[in-house]
Amino acid sequence: MSFNARLMAASALALGLIATPVLAQDAKTVRAAEQVRDQALQSNIALDYVTQITTRFGPRPAGSHAEQAAADWAADYMRAHGFQNVRIEQFPLVGWERGEESAELLGARPQKLVAAALGHSIATPAGGIEADVVFFDGLEALLAAPAGSLTGKIAVVDGGQMVRMQDGSGYGSLSRVRGVGPTEAAKRGAVAFVMRSAGSDDHRMPHTGTTRYVEGKVPLPAFALSAPDADQVARLVKMGEPVRLRLKSTAHTYETHSQNVIGDIVGATRPDEIIVLGSHMDSWDLGTGAIDDAAGGAITLAAAKLVAEQGRPARTVRVVLYGSEEVAQPTDTGNGGGAYVRNIGAGVEKHIVAGESDFGADRVYALGLPPGAQTTDFARVAERVLRPLGVLPGEPELFGGVDIGPLARAGVPVFGLRQDGTRYFDLHHTADDTLDKIDPAQMTQNVAAWAALVRLIADSDVDFRATRPAAPQAAR
């Protein structure tokens, strides 16, 4: 029996279990969610969207002409597919261009290395930087180094390779190295910072990613080495060989703007109750940003369009393609999620829930509802509707992602459709993040899960704000 045939059989069984109103959800609402789920498996626009945006515009660094042109095109794409109130909201941004870069081992037996400048790091002097390496086996070792101990040296931090995990949980510690490492190295007198790429692959492709601003700038040139080259440096250090590097970068910043692209499926009976589906438009410059995050835009757009085709939902479904998710900024003005919350002001109170798709295009395996919602009637119905797709109940969703995080901090409940991230960090922020890495069948399963869940939320009476656990009383 084919996957679709098994799904239809499971759907029939599920419908039999809820042929009469149960669990505070009427049969019509549940059946609509099942129907939109099944329709998504047959046909949706996700592959069309991700193909067009990655092919027409390629990489879309925040604030670049490519990101801005892609935003204009995406707004037209929304309008052509029936979205209403489509608009582009701009906000100021410090952009960054990579320029040219290189890294090499010096000495009697020189070797070229494969490295990428980290986002928003500064350029080296015109002739590059040549200096001896001080090697650290992790960020904590760097933090333990005394002030002045790295004067005139290049700090190299290598805490070992990221381990592949379904939930991607190995990434956090490495992203912290990338975020704070350059600043901490500079505090100790280093002239440059180098780290093992924050990725799980063994390809000779470095992973870029953002660093943090301190007092309005990234304090020194910073680079990531591909995994094989990080191994090479680590082996030389272990052998007791002197390690000296030459690093070059012409990276620079410039004043520009980014933007959010917003479109609505306006609710029929409760249009002022808004469900936000988020992803981000910008990408890093090494690949074409298919996995991170054109796929997220494709999934959320396709899901919302399917919901609309079935008939207007009760609540408004809003798709936001956020700008400037990938980069740190010298102030708090340069993040699309923050700009969205600032622009809506008191309107945040109309937002009943938000979800974000920013973890590639591989299959969804778990649903995370807002805290307190796991034991509700809605949760039990959602489980029945999503189970035929292989989606099971998961831990509560607390924070959302970078894009909807500002909404969460403003009090909006968030949900998560959690994807298999086993291979995500093989591709993330590399030249290998391209269209051919998307599995259309797995992306379609994403669309089906999103469409079914959104239809359920939009037409039900669930109010996730009311399900949140009460705040504990202060001790007396």
N, C-alpha and C positions, 0 to 999 in steps of 0.2 A: 504494500500500500504506500502511495506517495505521501510526502509530508503534507501537502494540501488536503489530500483525502483523509488522512488521520486527523488533521485540524478540524475538518468539517464534521467528522464523526464525534470528536470531542465537544465541538460546539453544540451539536444536537443534544448530547447528553447533558451539557450544562444548562441548555435552555429548558430541558425537561425538568431539571431540578428547580427552576425558577419560573415555571409557567404561570404561576400566580404571584401577586405582589408579595415580596418577602424582604426582610432586612431593611425596611424603610426605603427601598428602591422599587419603583413600579416596573412591571414587565416590559413596558414600552421603552423605558430608558435603557434597561439592560440589553434588550434586543437591538436597539440602535447602536450601542457600543459594540456588540458582537458583529453586526453587519458592517460597520465601518472598519473593524479589524479585518474581517474577511476580504473586504474590497481592497484594502491596502495590500494584501498579499497577491492580488491579481494585477493591480496597476496603480502606480503613483509617480509623481514627478521628481522624486529625490535624485535619481541618477541623472536626469536631464539637467537639473539645477547645478549639481556639483561638477558635471562635465563642462557645462558652459562657463561657469565662473573661473574654474581653474585653467581652462583652455584660452578663454578670451583675455584674461588679465594676469595669469601666472601668479607669482608671489605678490602678496598685498601687505607690505610693511605698514605699520600704523603711520598715518599722515602722508603716505606716498601718493603720487599721482595715480598709481594703480589701485590703491584702496579707495580713493575718492571716485575714480571712474567706475569701479565695481559697485560702489554704493548707488550711484546714479542708475546703473543698469539694473541692480537688484530692486530698486524702487519701481522701475518700469515692469519688471518681471512680476512683482506683487500685483500691480494694477491689472496686468494682462490676465492674471489668474484669479481675479475676483475680490482681492482685498480692498478694503475701504479705508478712508482717512490716512492714506499712505503719505508719509512725510519723512524728510531728512532733517535731523537736528544736529547742528555742528557745535563743536567745542574746541578751544585752543589746545595745541599740542606741541611738545618738543619732539621733532622727528629725528631719526638716526639713519645714516647710511654707512654701510660696511666699508666701501672702498676696496682697497687691495690689502692682502695680508699674507704673511708667511712665517714659518717657524723652522728652525734647523738646529741640529746638534753641531757644535763646533769641536775643534781639536784635531788630532792627527788623523782621525777617521770620521770625517763629517757625514752627517745623514740628514736628509730632508724629512720633516715631520708634517703630518696633516693636522692642521689646527684651524679653529674658527674664532674670530673675535666674539666676545660676549656682548650682548646688546647694550648699547649706550656707553660702552667703555671708550676711553679716549685714544687718540692716535699716539703712536710712538714718535720720537724725533725722526726727521727725514731719513737718516741713515739706519734707523732701527735701534734696538737696545741689545747690547751684548753684556751678559753677566753670568756669574756662577749661580748654580741652583742650590737652594736649601729645600730639602725634601721633607714633607710632613705626611704621616700616614693617616691623616684625618683632620677635620676642622678643629677638634679639641686640642690636638697637638699644636696647631698654629696659634690658637687662643692662649696656650700656655707659654708661648715664646715671649721673652721680655722685650720691652721697648728698646728700639735701636739695634736689636739683634739681626735684623735683615737689611741693614743699611747697604745700599748698592747691590743687593742680591735680587734674584727672581724666586719668589715663593711658589713652590709646586705642591699642591695638595692632592693626594690620591688615597682615598679611604677604601678602595676596592670597587669592583664592578657591581652595578645595581642588579638585584635578583629579580627575575620575571615573576610577577604575581598577578592574579586575576584582577585584584582591586587596585593595582598600581601603587600599593602602599610603600614600596621601597623608594619612591621618588622624593618624598618629602625631605629626607636628610640630605640628599644630593642637591636639591634646589636651594637648600639653606647654605651649602658651601658656595654655590654660585652667587647667591644674593649678598652674603656678608663677607665672603672671603676677600674680595679686592680691598674693601675698606680696612679689614683687620690687618691685611698684609701691609697696606700703606701706613697704618699706625706704627708699625714696627720698622719702617724705613725701606721697604721693598720698592724696587723700581718697576716691577711688573708682577702679575699674578697668572698662574697656570693651574688648571684643574683637569682631572679626568672627566670626560663628558658625562653628563647626567643622563645616561641611557643604559638599556639592557642588552644592546646588540654587541657583536664582535666585529662589525664592519669597519672599514677604514674611512668612516664618515663621522666627523665631529658633530656634536649637538650644541647649537647655540642656545641662547636664552637670556633673559634680562638680569641685570645686576641692580643694586640699589644706589640711589643718590644719597649723598651726605653733604649737607651744606651747599646744595644746588649743583653738585656734579658727582660723577664717578671718578674716584681719585687717581686711578692709574690704568694703564693698558691691561686688559684681562682677556684670557684666551681659554678655550677648551680643546684638549687633545682627543683625537679619536682613541678608542679603546686599545687597538694594537700599538699605537704610538705611546700611550700612557704606560702600557706594559713594558715597552722598550726602555723608557726612561727609568722605570722602577727597577728593572733588571740591572741596568748599569749602576744605579745607586747601590743595590745589594752586592754587586761584584766589587764595590769599592772604587769604581772608576770616577774620576772627576767629571762632572757634568756641567757643561757651559752651553747656553742657548743664545741664539740670535732671533729676536722677534721683531716683526715689522707690521704696522697697521696704519692705514690712512683714514680710519673711521672718523666721522664728524657728525655733529648735531646741527639742526636748523629749525627755525620757527615755521609752524604749519598749522593745520587743523585736521581733526578726525571727525567722525559723525556716527550717529546711530540711525539706522533705517527701520521705520516702524510701520506696521500695517495691521489692520483689524478685520476680524470677522465679527461684525456687530451683533450683539445678542438680541434675540427677538422679544423677550419679556423682561429680562433683567440686564439691560445693556450697561448699566453702571457698575456691575460686578465683573471685574476684569481678571482673566487668567493670563499670565505672561509666560510665553515660551521663548527662551533665550538661547542664543549662540553668539559667536563673534565672527565679524567680517575679516579682521586683519589676520595676517599670518607672518611667520618669519620668512626671510628672503632666500634661504638656501634651496627649498623645494617650491612646490606650488600650493601648499597649504590645503591639500585635499582632506587628509585625516584631521588636521588641526588648523581650521575648524570649518571648512566648507561643508563637510559632512553634517555637522550639527545644524547649519542653516538649511541644508537639504531636507533633513529629517523633520524639523519643526515646521517648515513651510509646507512640505508634503502632507503632514498630519493635519494641519489646520485647513488646507484646501479640501481634503477628504471630508472633514467634519462639515464644511460649508456646503459641499456638493450634496450631502445627505439632507440638507434643510438647516435653516439657521438654528444654532443652539440657543438655549435660554440666556446664557451668559456670554459676554464678549470674550473672544479668544484673540489675544494680541501676540503677534510675532515681532520680536525685536532682534535685529542683527546689529550687535554692539560693535563699536569701533574701539581700537586701542586697548584690547584686552591684554596683549602680550608684553607690554613694556612698562617699566617703572617710569616715574616722572619726578622732576624736582619739586613739584607741588602736587596737591591732590586734585587738580583740575583735569588731568589727562586720561581718566579712565571712563569708558563708555557707561559702565554700570552706575558710577557715581553721578555722571552727567544726567542720566535718565532720572534718577531720584531727585536731583536738584530741580530739574525742569518740571516734574509733576507736582512738586510741593505737597500741599495738603491732599492732593489727589491720591497719594499713596494709600489713603484709607479705603479707597475703592478696590484695591488689589486684594483679592481673596487668596491667591496662591500663585507661586511661580516655580517653574522648572527649567533646567538648563541642560542642553546637549553639547558637551565639549569633551568627549572622550573617544573620538574616532567613530567608526562605523560598524564595529563588530557587535555581536548579538547582545541584547539585554537579557540579564539573568535574574534580576531582583528588583523589586519595587520598594523604595523607601518613602514612607509617608511622613508628614509632620509629626512631632512628638504628641502622644496622646491619641492619635488616630488609628493605631494598629489594632485596637480591639473594638472598633466601631463597626456598625452594620455596613457602612460604605467599604471598609477594608475587606470584609468578607466577600462582598459582591465583586470588588476589583480583583480579588484573587481568583475567583471563578472565571472572570472574563479573560484574564491574562495567562492563566495556567496553560491553556492549549498552545501558547507561544513558548512555553518553557520558562515563564517568568514567575518567580515565587516571592513570597513576602520577605523583606529584608529588614535590616536595622533602621530606626528612624532617621530621617534626613534632617540635619540640624542647620547647616550653613549654606547649602547650595554651592555654586561655583563662584569664580571671580566676577562674572557678569551680574548674577542675581544676588551676590553677597550684600551689596548695599540695600537691596529691597529687604533681605532677611534681617539686616541690622536695624531697618526701619520698622520691623515688626510684622512683615508679611511672611506667612508660612511658606515653606518650600518643600517640594517633593523631588525625588531622584529616581530615574529609571537607569539602573546601574548596569554598565556594559562590561563585557569581557575585555580587560586591558592587558592580557597576557603578552601581546605583541606590540601594544601601543607605543611603549618606550623604546622599541627598536627603531621606530620611524620618527618619533616626536622631535621637531626642531632640527631635522636633518635634510639633506638633499634628496633623501629617499621618500619624503612625504609627497607623493604624487598620486595621480588618479588611479593608476593601475593597482595600487595597494588596497583599494576598496573592493570588498566582496559584495556584489549587488544583492545577493540573497540575504546576507546578514543585515545589510542596511535596510532592506525591505521589512525584515522582522522588527527592526527599530521603529519604522514608520507605523507598522501595525500596532505595536504596543503604545506608542504615543497617541495615535488617533483614538484608540479604544479608551484609554484612560482619560484623555481630554474630553471626549464625548460624555463619559460618565460624570466627570466633575461639572461640566458645563450645564448638564440637564438635571442634575440632582439638587437636593436641598442641603448638601453637606456644607458646613462652614468650618473649615479647619481652624479658624481663629478661636472658635468655641471649644475645640477639643484639646487645646493646649493645657498641660497640667498647670495648676495654680502655683504661683511663686511661693516658695516657703516663707513662713512668717519669720521675722527677725527674732533672734533670741532675746528674752527679757532678763 
